[in-house]
Amino acid sequence: MAKLAGVSPKTVSNVINGVVPVRAETRERVESALAQLDYVPNMSARGLRNGRSGNIALALPDLSTAYSAELARHFVELAHERGWAIQLEQSGNDPRREVELVSRARTHLVDGLVLNPTLLSMSVVADHDESELPPIVVIGEVEPDGIDQVHVDSELAARQMTEHLIATGHRRIAIVGGSGGRFRSATSLLRQRGYSAALSAAGLAEEPELNLVPTAWTPAAAASELTALLDTCERDGRALPDAVFCFTDSMALGVLHVLAGRGIRVPDEISVVGFDDIDEASFAIPALTTVRFDKRAIADAALSALARRIGDADAPASDIVIAHEIVHRDSVARRL
């Protein structure tokens, strides 16, 4: 097989096992040779030989969201390119489910884990010494402590989005997805911190009633919170916010639905912005201004970090930040 592909046996092994990165051109030659020879890897033999299963697990808090679906698709595609099978799990922000995944890894049913806990302090990662854990990479923003992490700079992105709203003349900016009560996540706290910093720099006071804290980051929960705010404004004769910054696009879709049902025009009366640039964002009415980042790059960086960790358990932890940008669409009005 190595002779047919024009590479060394070690390179063939690297392509099949998917742990050591191989150039795309070389990988294509090896995969072509594998196809010609109708090669089927013996997973049991491989596991006995190197102690690996060829499987990894990806655990996301809620697989029903559009963001999770898009991210999971990239993970599956890129894991396949590395020769890995991937098991999708829903953690539900429940550390007990993470414990189950760690136990599975310890029994070599999976070679490593990609976790997306809302707070590292609530995660299985916080309750175990590094030496007790299988190879793990954390995606999303948590309090890193010797753990490989891949994330977007949520605080900076939220500050820039809020600054954009202020620069276009908005002064009463509500947020949907803030922290408070029983809901608290690292990402929420960071995005709220960026929002607060932008208001403070512009000399604008925060209004606690404009911090909407849904029970979950879903369209329905966001719609419920906004409905309550609109009802309160109507009952008390108070002014509506002139903009709503939703901490996910999915929540923004719920907000747009409520505003349309109330006959409140977007962006003429209220501007709406989101975060994530899910596929539906550009098809919303109006098309949604949002924070965009490369979800495929997140998956690629996380899998590369996991491969590195599987290959070298003592490698220093990495903290990889994925670039972002604000995508300007039709949901923001200029009020200057």
C-alpha positions as CSV (number, residue, x, y, z in Angstrom):
1,M,0.0,0.0,0.0
2,A,2.8,2.4,0.9
3,K,4.5,1.6,-2.4
4,L,1.4,2.2,-4.4
5,A,0.9,5.6,-2.7
6,G,4.6,6.5,-3.0
7,V,4.9,7.2,0.8
8,S,6.4,5.5,3.8
9,P,4.5,2.9,5.9
10,K,4.6,5.4,8.7
11,T,2.7,8.0,6.6
12,V,0.1,5.4,5.7
13,S,-0.3,4.7,9.4
14,N,-0.7,8.4,10.2
15,V,-3.4,8.8,7.6
16,I,-5.3,5.7,8.8
17,N,-5.0,6.6,12.5
18,G,-5.7,10.2,12.0
19,V,-3.7,11.5,15.0
20,V,-0.7,13.0,13.2
21,P,-1.5,15.7,10.7
22,V,-0.7,14.8,7.1
23,R,-0.6,17.2,4.1
24,A,-3.8,17.1,2.0
25,E,-2.0,16.1,-1.2
26,T,-0.3,13.2,0.6
27,R,-3.5,12.1,2.3
28,E,-5.3,12.0,-1.1
29,R,-2.6,9.7,-2.5
30,V,-2.9,7.4,0.5
31,E,-6.7,7.4,0.4
32,S,-6.6,6.6,-3.3
33,A,-4.3,3.7,-2.6
34,L,-6.6,2.5,0.2
35,A,-9.6,2.6,-2.2
36,Q,-7.8,0.7,-5.0
37,L,-6.8,-2.0,-2.6
38,D,-10.3,-2.0,-1.0
39,Y,-8.6,-1.7,2.4
40,V,-10.8,-1.9,5.5
41,P,-9.0,-1.2,8.8
42,N,-9.3,-3.7,11.6
43,M,-10.4,-1.5,14.4
44,S,-10.1,-4.2,17.0
45,A,-6.5,-5.0,16.0
46,R,-5.7,-1.3,16.0
47,G,-7.1,-0.9,19.4
48,L,-5.1,-3.8,20.8
49,R,-1.9,-2.4,19.1
50,N,-2.1,1.2,20.2
51,G,-4.8,1.3,22.9
52,R,-7.0,3.5,20.8
53,S,-10.5,3.0,19.5
54,G,-10.5,5.5,16.6
55,N,-13.6,7.2,18.2
56,I,-13.9,10.5,19.9
57,A,-16.9,12.2,21.6
58,L,-18.3,15.7,21.1
59,A,-20.7,16.9,23.9
60,L,-22.7,20.1,23.3
61,P,-25.2,21.6,25.7
62,D,-28.2,21.5,23.4
63,L,-28.1,19.7,20.0
64,S,-31.5,21.2,19.0
65,T,-30.1,24.7,18.3
66,A,-29.1,25.8,14.9
67,Y,-25.6,26.8,16.1
68,S,-25.0,23.3,17.6
69,A,-26.2,21.7,14.3
70,E,-23.8,23.7,12.2
71,L,-20.9,23.2,14.6
72,A,-21.5,19.5,14.8
73,R,-21.6,19.1,11.1
74,H,-18.1,20.6,10.8
75,F,-16.9,18.3,13.6
76,V,-18.2,15.2,11.9
77,E,-16.8,16.2,8.5
78,L,-13.3,17.1,9.8
79,A,-13.2,14.1,12.2
80,H,-13.9,11.8,9.2
81,E,-11.0,13.4,7.3
82,R,-8.8,12.5,10.2
83,G,-10.0,8.9,10.2
84,W,-12.0,9.3,13.4
85,A,-15.6,8.3,14.1
86,I,-17.4,10.8,16.3
87,Q,-20.1,10.3,18.9
88,L,-22.4,13.2,19.5
89,E,-23.7,13.7,23.0
90,Q,-25.9,16.3,24.6
91,S,-24.6,17.4,28.0
92,G,-27.6,19.6,28.9
93,N,-25.2,21.6,31.0
94,D,-25.2,18.6,33.4
95,P,-21.8,17.7,34.8
96,R,-23.1,14.2,35.5
97,R,-23.3,13.5,31.8
98,E,-19.7,14.7,31.4
99,V,-18.7,12.2,34.1
100,E,-20.2,9.4,32.0
101,L,-18.2,10.6,29.0
102,V,-15.0,10.7,31.0
103,S,-15.7,7.1,32.3
104,R,-16.2,6.0,28.7
105,A,-12.9,7.5,27.7
106,R,-11.1,5.8,30.6
107,T,-12.4,2.4,29.3
108,H,-11.0,3.2,25.9
109,L,-14.4,3.4,24.2
110,V,-13.4,6.8,23.0
111,D,-9.9,8.3,22.6
112,G,-10.7,11.8,23.6
113,L,-13.5,14.3,24.3
114,V,-14.5,17.7,23.1
115,L,-16.6,19.4,25.7
116,N,-18.6,22.6,25.7
117,P,-19.4,23.3,29.4
118,T,-21.0,26.6,30.3
119,L,-18.8,27.1,33.3
120,L,-15.6,25.1,33.9
121,S,-16.2,25.4,37.6
122,M,-19.4,23.3,37.1
123,S,-17.7,20.9,34.8
124,V,-16.2,17.5,35.4
125,V,-12.9,19.1,34.3
126,A,-12.9,21.2,37.5
127,D,-13.3,18.2,39.8
128,H,-10.4,16.1,38.6
129,D,-6.7,16.5,38.5
130,E,-5.3,16.7,35.0
131,S,-3.5,13.4,35.3
132,E,-6.9,11.7,36.0
133,L,-8.5,13.0,32.8
134,P,-8.5,11.5,29.3
135,P,-7.5,13.8,26.4
136,I,-10.0,16.8,26.5
137,V,-10.4,20.0,24.6
138,V,-12.9,22.6,25.7
139,I,-14.8,24.8,23.2
140,G,-16.5,28.0,24.2
141,E,-15.5,30.3,27.0
142,V,-14.7,28.9,30.4
143,E,-12.2,29.6,33.0
144,P,-9.1,27.9,31.5
145,D,-6.7,26.2,33.9
146,G,-4.3,23.9,32.1
147,I,-7.0,22.8,29.7
148,D,-6.8,23.0,25.9
149,Q,-9.4,25.6,24.8
150,V,-10.8,27.0,21.5
151,H,-13.2,30.0,21.6
152,V,-14.2,33.4,20.2
153,D,-13.4,36.6,22.2
154,S,-17.0,37.1,23.2
155,E,-16.3,40.1,25.4
156,L,-14.6,42.0,22.6
157,A,-17.2,41.0,20.0
158,A,-20.1,42.1,22.3
159,R,-18.4,45.4,23.0
160,Q,-17.9,46.0,19.3
161,M,-21.5,45.2,18.5
162,T,-22.7,47.5,21.3
163,E,-20.4,50.2,20.0
164,H,-21.9,49.8,16.6
165,L,-25.4,50.3,17.9
166,I,-24.3,53.4,19.9
167,A,-22.5,54.8,16.8
168,T,-25.7,54.5,14.8
169,G,-27.6,56.5,17.4
170,H,-29.1,53.9,19.8
171,R,-29.2,54.8,23.5
172,R,-31.6,52.3,25.2
173,I,-30.1,48.9,24.2
174,A,-31.7,45.8,25.7
175,I,-29.8,42.6,25.9
176,V,-31.3,39.1,25.6
177,G,-29.2,36.3,27.1
178,G,-27.6,38.2,30.1
179,S,-26.8,36.5,33.3
180,G,-29.0,36.7,36.4
181,G,-31.0,34.5,38.8
182,R,-30.4,30.8,38.1
183,F,-28.9,31.3,34.7
184,R,-25.2,32.0,34.5
185,S,-22.7,31.0,32.0
186,A,-19.1,32.1,31.2
187,T,-20.1,33.2,27.7
188,S,-23.1,35.2,28.9
189,L,-21.0,36.9,31.6
190,L,-18.3,37.9,29.0
191,R,-20.8,39.2,26.4
192,Q,-22.6,41.2,29.1
193,R,-19.3,42.6,30.3
194,G,-18.5,43.7,26.7
195,Y,-21.9,45.3,26.5
196,S,-21.4,47.1,29.8
197,A,-18.0,48.4,28.9
198,A,-19.3,49.9,25.7
199,L,-22.1,51.7,27.5
200,S,-19.8,53.0,30.2
201,A,-17.3,54.3,27.6
202,A,-20.1,56.2,25.9
203,G,-21.4,57.6,29.2
204,L,-24.6,55.6,29.1
205,A,-26.1,54.2,32.2
206,E,-27.2,50.6,32.3
207,E,-30.9,50.0,32.9
208,P,-31.5,46.7,34.8
209,E,-34.9,46.2,33.3
210,L,-33.2,46.0,29.9
211,N,-31.2,42.9,30.9
212,L,-33.5,40.1,29.8
213,V,-32.5,36.7,31.2
214,P,-34.2,33.8,29.5
215,T,-34.3,30.4,31.1
216,A,-32.5,29.0,28.0
217,W,-30.9,30.4,24.9
218,T,-33.8,29.4,22.6
219,P,-36.2,31.4,20.4
220,A,-39.1,30.6,22.6
221,A,-37.4,31.6,25.8
222,A,-36.2,34.9,24.3
223,A,-39.7,35.6,22.9
224,S,-41.1,35.1,26.3
225,E,-38.7,37.6,28.0
226,L,-39.3,40.2,25.3
227,T,-43.1,39.8,25.5
228,A,-42.9,40.4,29.2
229,L,-40.8,43.6,28.7
230,L,-43.2,44.9,26.0
231,D,-46.2,44.2,28.3
232,T,-44.5,46.1,31.1
233,C,-43.7,49.1,28.9
234,E,-47.3,49.2,27.6
235,R,-48.8,48.9,31.1
236,D,-46.6,51.6,32.6
237,G,-46.4,53.9,29.6
238,R,-42.7,53.5,29.4
239,A,-40.6,54.0,26.2
240,L,-39.5,50.9,24.3
241,P,-35.8,50.1,23.9
242,D,-34.5,51.4,20.6
243,A,-32.3,48.3,20.0
244,V,-32.2,44.7,21.2
245,F,-28.8,42.8,21.3
246,C,-29.5,39.1,21.4
247,F,-26.5,36.9,22.5
248,T,-27.4,34.3,19.9
249,D,-29.1,34.5,16.5
250,S,-31.6,31.8,17.6
251,M,-32.8,34.2,20.3
252,A,-32.9,37.0,17.8
253,L,-35.3,35.0,15.6
254,G,-37.6,34.7,18.6
255,V,-37.3,38.5,19.2
256,L,-38.1,39.3,15.5
257,H,-41.2,37.0,15.7
258,V,-42.6,38.8,18.7
259,L,-41.9,42.3,17.3
260,A,-43.6,41.3,14.0
261,G,-46.6,40.0,15.9
262,R,-46.9,43.3,17.8
263,G,-46.7,45.4,14.6
264,I,-43.4,46.9,15.8
265,R,-41.2,47.6,12.7
266,V,-37.6,46.4,12.6
267,P,-35.4,48.4,12.2
268,D,-37.6,51.5,11.9
269,E,-38.8,51.4,15.5
270,I,-36.4,48.9,17.1
271,S,-33.1,47.5,15.8
272,V,-32.2,43.9,16.4
273,V,-28.8,42.2,16.3
274,G,-27.5,38.8,17.1
275,F,-24.4,36.6,17.5
276,D,-23.2,33.5,15.7
277,D,-24.3,34.2,12.1
278,I,-26.2,30.9,11.7
279,D,-27.5,30.1,8.3
280,E,-31.0,31.4,9.0
281,A,-29.6,34.9,10.0
282,S,-29.3,36.1,6.4
283,F,-32.8,34.8,5.6
284,A,-34.6,36.6,8.5
285,I,-36.9,39.5,7.8
286,P,-35.1,41.8,7.9
287,A,-31.7,40.1,7.4
288,L,-29.9,40.0,10.7
289,T,-26.8,42.0,11.6
290,T,-24.7,39.7,13.7
291,V,-21.3,38.6,14.9
292,R,-19.7,36.1,12.4
293,F,-16.9,33.7,13.1
294,D,-15.7,30.6,11.3
295,K,-17.4,27.5,12.9
296,R,-15.4,25.2,10.7
297,A,-12.2,26.8,12.1
298,I,-13.4,26.1,15.6
299,A,-13.9,22.5,14.8
300,D,-10.6,22.2,13.0
301,A,-8.7,23.9,15.8
302,A,-10.4,21.7,18.5
303,L,-9.7,18.5,16.6
304,S,-6.1,19.5,16.0
305,A,-5.6,20.3,19.7
306,L,-7.2,17.0,20.6
307,A,-4.9,15.0,18.2
308,R,-2.0,16.8,19.8
309,R,-3.2,16.0,23.3
310,I,-3.8,12.3,22.4
311,G,-0.3,12.1,21.0
312,D,1.4,13.9,23.9
313,A,-0.4,14.0,27.2
314,D,2.3,16.3,28.6
315,A,2.1,19.0,25.9
316,P,1.4,22.5,27.3
317,A,-2.2,23.6,27.2
318,S,-3.3,25.7,24.2
319,D,-5.7,28.7,24.2
320,I,-6.8,29.3,20.6
321,V,-8.9,32.4,19.8
322,I,-10.9,32.3,16.6
323,A,-11.3,35.6,14.7
324,H,-14.7,37.3,14.4
325,E,-16.3,40.2,12.5
326,I,-19.6,42.1,12.5
327,V,-21.8,41.4,9.5
328,H,-23.9,44.4,8.6
329,R,-27.3,43.6,7.3
330,D,-30.7,45.3,7.3
331,S,-31.8,44.9,11.0
332,V,-30.1,48.1,12.2
333,A,-31.3,51.7,11.5
334,R,-29.3,54.9,11.8
335,R,-30.9,57.1,14.4
336,L,-28.5,60.0,14.3
